[in-house]
Amino acid sequence: FFVDAPLTAPGEITLPPGAARHVQVLRLQPGDALTLFDGSGPEWRAEVTAMGRSEVRVSLVTAESPQRELARRVTLAVVMPANDRMDFLVEKATELGAAVLQPLVSERSVLRLAGERADKKRAHWQSVAIAAAEQSGRTVPMRVEPVQPLPAWLAALPAPAGGEWRGLLSPRATVPLAAAAPGASAVFLSGPEGGLSDAEEGAARERGFAAVTLGPRILRADTAPLAVLAWLALSA
Ligand code: SAM
C-alpha cells in the first residue's frame, strides 16, 4: 500500500486516511502482514497492530530497497488523447516504468484542458499512477506533471544535460527507434489523434528532439508512447 507520509524508522505508526481505508476494505486483522511504501524508494514489511473504525495502527518492521525502476529515466511528454484513453495510458505507463508523464495540449488536441479542470484531472491521473504502482510493485510511482500547452512546455525546456536524449515520435520520420541511442535519461514527445503540425515538429527539433518512427503502421495516440516504453523496458 502507498502511504502518503514519510516512512522513516521502525516502530508503530497510525496510517494516514487513504492507506487506512485500503486496509479496512481488505478487512485485515491485527497480526496480518502488509507491505508499505511512501514513494521515495524503500518498501517496508509491516504488521497490523490495531484496527479501529477511525484509526489503523501498524508496526514498521524492516525496510528494503528493491530495484524495480528502468535502467534509464524516461519522461513521456504526451499530447493527451481523449476519452478514457489517458487513464489507460497512465496506468500502463506506470506498469512499464515511466518516471514522469507530462500531459500536453497542442494545436490539434481533441482534449483541451486548462485551469481547475486540468488540475482535477492531474490529481486523478496521479491517483491512477499510485494504484498502478501498488499493483505492479513499483515503490516510486510515476509523477504526473501539470497539464501544459506544448509551445510553453517546449519553450521552458532546458538544454539537454547529463546524457539526456530527446525523441520525437513521428510517423513521417525515417530513422527507426531501434537505431536511436537513448542515454541515461530520455524524453519522448508524442502527438494527439490528428498528429503534430509541421510547425510543432519543427519547434521540437529546435529543442533538440530527433524524429524517430515506430514503423509503417499508424499507432493510436495512447499506443505509440506505450510501444516505446515496452521496447525500452524489454531491451534495457
Ligand atoms: N495522422 C497523424 C500523423 O500523421 O501524425 C496520426 C497521429 S497518431 C494517431 C498519434 C501520434 O502517435 C503521432 O502524432 C505520433 O507521435 C505517434 N505515432 C503513431 N504512429 C507512429 C509511428 N508509426 N511512428 C512514430 N510515431 C507514431
Residues whose N, C-alpha, C, O or C-beta is under 5 A from the ligand:
A	BS01	SAM	L169 S170 P171 L189 S190 G191 P192 E193 G194 G195 L196 V212 T213 L214 G215 P216 R217 I218 L219 R220 A221 A224
